[in-house]
């Protein structure tokens, strides 16, 4: 098994987070002085699940839930928020990768449809193919099992 070097691992995470935090990743959102809001996609819109199935759009994430997600220490205008839905369109999980301008190592935070934290996975380097990497993958998969990434939201202004 090939070991990853510390500088190589750090470069990987920095580049990954730079891509995730890029302003272009916040499409489909808007904000006003009242706090974060999201543009609701039409009910007929479907998002492709890696070419195997479609997940219909359901009700928009409530303003209260988005406020709860955006209240975290690492939330900010460059946080990446993804909504994951089941096949009926119901919100199953909301996943936030924090704003790098707020936290040096923002964790991946998983929320339920009501904005309650269900899991938090810290950002740390791991060796590719290691048991530790598999443990993180298993934790992520348990949170997102049966769900499809449906839309992106933003904490463009603090709640």
N, C-alpha and C positions, 0 to 999 in steps of 0.2 A: 504494500500500500504506500502510495506516495504521500509524504508529509507536506503540508502547506507551510510556507515560510511566514514568519510573523509580518514582515513588511508586505509580502504579497497578499496576505489575508487582510491587513489593514487597508491596503489599496482597494481590494475588492469591495469591502464594506463602505468605504468612502464613496466610491463610484456608484454603487447600488443606491445609497442614500441620496446622492446628488441627483440621480435620475428620478427617484421617487419624489423628491422634494421640488423638482423643477416646476415652475409656474405653469407650464403646458399640461401638467398632470391634473390640473384643477378645472378641467373643462366641465361645462354643464352646471355651473354654480353661479350664484350671485349673492351679494350681501348688501345690507343697508345699515343705517345707524342703529337699528333695533337689534342687531346681532346676526348670526349666521342664518342663511336661508338656502333652500335648494330649489332649483327649477324642477317641477314635476314632469316626468316624461309622459307622453300620451299612453293611455291604457293599452293600446294595441301594440306598443313597442315590445319587442322581445330581444333578449341578449343571448348570443350564441355561447354555449357551454363547451368550448373546445371541440366543436363540431359534432357533438353527440346528442344534445337536446337543447331545448329553449326554455327559458324561465320567463313567464309573463311578469310584467311590472304590476305591482300591487299599489297599495296606498303609500303616499309619501311618508318619509320619516318625519315624525312630529317635531315641531319647533322645540318642545321641551326636551325631547330625546337628544336632538342635536346640541342644545345648550348644555346638557349633561356631558356629552362626549367632548365638547369644546371647553369644558371647565377644567380639564386636566392640566397638570403642570407643564407638560410638553406640547400641549395644543397651541396652535398659532396659525398664522395665515399660510404657512407652507406645510402644514400637516396634511397627510394624505389619508382621506377617509373613504373607505369602500363599503358599500352596502351589499350583503350577500342574502339572497332570497331562496326560498324553497320553490318547488315546481308550481305551486299555486300562486306565487307572487308575494307571499307573506315574508316580512323581514325575519331572517333567522339570526344573523349576526351583523354587527357593524364593527369594522376593523380600522383602527387608527394607528398609523405610523407617525410619530410625533415630529414636530418642526425642529430641524437641526439648528435653527437660530435660537430656540428656547432651551434645548437640551443637547449636550454633546453626544450622548448615546441614547436616543429616545427608544423606549421599548415598543413592541407591537402590542397594542391593547385591544382586547376583544370585548365587545359589549353585547348584551341582549337587546331586543327590540325596545325595551324601556330605558335603555341607557345605563344599565347596571353592569359593572365589570364582571366578566366570566373567566377571564384568563389574561395574564400579562407575561409576555416572553421578552426577556431582556436582550438587547442588542450586544452580542459578544462574538468574537471570532471562535470558530470551531474548525476542526480538521474535517475536510470533506471525506465522507464515508465512515466516519467514526461513530461509535455508539452514542456519543453526545449529540451529534448531528441528527441521528435517527430519533432520539428522544424528543428533540425540538420539532422535528417533522411530525411525529406521532401526536404531540400536543396540538399542533396546528390542525392536523387532519381531524382530530376529535371535535374541534370547534366548528369546522366547516363541512363536516360530513353531510352529504345530501343537499348542499347549497350551491348556488351559482352566483358568481360576482355579477351584480346587476347595474350599479351606478356609482359614481364618485360624488362626494360632497366636499365642502370646504368650511374651515373656520376662518374665513377671510377677515372677519373683525372679531375681537374678543367678545365673549358673552357678557 
